[in-house]
Amino acid sequence: MDDLKTTLDRMEGDLADLKRQYDLFFQGGRRGEPLKERKELETRILVLSRRTVINTTDQARFSNLQGKYWAYANLWARTVRDLEEGRLRRDSVGAITRLGTEKQEPVDSGTIDRAAKELLEARRSCGLAGGDPSELGALREKLSARALELSASSGGKKVEFRIFVEDGKPKVKATLR
């Protein structure tokens, strides 16, 4: 009985170490995949799975360990496959990044500045309150927040603002590109 508990303790430690090795590999700190260590642990799990475990506590612990190993194994295999097939790439440090996840701003700051200034000018030309240049920062924040909201709801498209006057009131039209 104590032999099984010791074996399970050692396997849990080996699984944690194997996970660290794979983390190092995916982050660029290790050159190759830890295949030898993985194969050794997998063999020990398969051998133990053929053995009858009478103690339900040990059986539950082993089942948990086995499930955790296979979940990690599937994750590792999928990540390596994505790397090989080009869906993932290594950055300059060697860490793996998914393609297309670079965060891009929904609108550049020059466009926000231009739109805010045009809106202030349109308010002034209509004789409305709020044409004060001190409000430029607040307008930039509102336009930027609206651009983020629109971009998020449209799947990350870029946002452009157009300012025009209609019926004596300044209007802001946002278009997605």
N, C-alpha and C positions, 0 to 999 in steps of 0.2 A: 504494500500500500504506500509506504513512504517513498518507495522507488518511483512510483507513478507520479506522486506529488513533485518530487525532485525533477523528473523528466518534464512535467508540465511547466514548472518554474523556469527551467532552462530553455524550453521552447518559446515561452513568452518573452524571455530576454533576447533570444535569437531573432524573434520576429521584430521586436522593437529595434534591434541593431540593423536588421535587414531594411527596415523602413528608413532608418537614418542613412544607410548607404544609398538607397534609391533617391532619397531627397538630395543627397550630395551630388549624385549623378545628374539629376534633373536641374540642379542649380549651377552646374558647371564645376563643382569642386572635385569631381571624380571623373576620370577619362572614360572608363568603360562601365557597362552595366554589371552589377554584382550577380552574374549568372551562377557561378559556382556555389556561393552561399545560398542562393535561392533554391537551387536544385537539392542541396543537402537538407535544407529545412523541409522542402516538399516531400522528399523521400521519407524523412522521419515522421511527418504527418500521415503519409499514406500507410506506413508500417503500423503506426499506432491505431489507425482507423480500422485495421483488420483485427485488432486485439479486442477482446471483450472486456469492457470496463463495468465492474459491478457497482461501485459506489456512484450514486446518482450525482453527487456534488462534483466528483471528478469527471463524470460523463458530460455534465453541463459545461464545466470549465473547458474541457477538450473541444466540445462542439462550438463553443464561443471562439476559441482560439482558431479552430479550423475555418469557421466562417469568416473571421477577420483576415486570415491568410488568403483565402480565395478572393475576397473582396479587393484586397491590395493587389493580388496577382492580376486580376482583371484590369484594375486601374493602371498598373504598370504596363501591361501588354498594350492596352489601348493608347497610352501616352507614347510609347515607343513606336507603335504603328503610325500614329499621327505625325510623329517626327520624321519617320522614314518616308511617308507619303506627302510630306510638304505642308500639312495643315498647321504644324508647329515649326518654329525655327529657333535657333540659338542667337541670343543677342551678343553684343561685343564682349560681355563678361563671361559668356558661356551658358547663361541661364536660358531656360526654354520659355518662349512667349508664344501665344496664339496669334496668328496673323489676323490683321484687321481689328485688333483691340486697342490700337493706339487711340488715345482720347483726343478727339478733335473738337475744337470750339465750334459751336453752332453759328457764330458770327464773329468776325474779326473786330477788334477794338476800333479801328478806323471807321468801319461802317456804323458802329454804335455812336461814335462821336459825331459823325456827319448827320445821322438821323436826329440826334438830340439837338444839335444846333439848328437844323432845318425846322424842327418842331417849335423851338423857341421863337424863331423868326416868324413862323406861321402864326403863332399866338399873338406876337406883337402886331403883325399886319392886320389881324382881325380885331385888334383892340381888346383882347381878352386878358384877364389877370393871369399871371403865371408866365409872363414873358421875361421874367427877371433872370439874368445870367447866373445868379447864385443858385438857381434850381437845376443847373446843368448836370451836376453830380447825381441828384435824385432821379432825373430823367434817364441818365445812362443806366443806373441800377434797375429801373423799371423795364427799360427796353432789353437789357441783358437777361433779366429774369424771365421775361416773356419769350425771348429767343430760346432759352434753355428749355422752357416748358413746351414750346412748339416743336423743337428739335427732338425732344424725348418722345413726344406723342407720334412723330412721323418717322421714327426709326433712325434718327441721327442725321437728317438732312440739314443742309445749311439754310440759314434764314437771312432774308434781305428785307429791309424796311423802305417803304416809299411814303413820303409825306406830301399831302395835298390839302387844299382847302375846298370844302364843299358846303354850300349854303351858309357861308360866313363862319364856318367852324373848321379848325384844323383836324385832319384825320390821319391816322397811321394805318398803313396797309402792310401786312407781313406776307411775303411770298416764300415758298420753299423751293430750293434748287436741288 
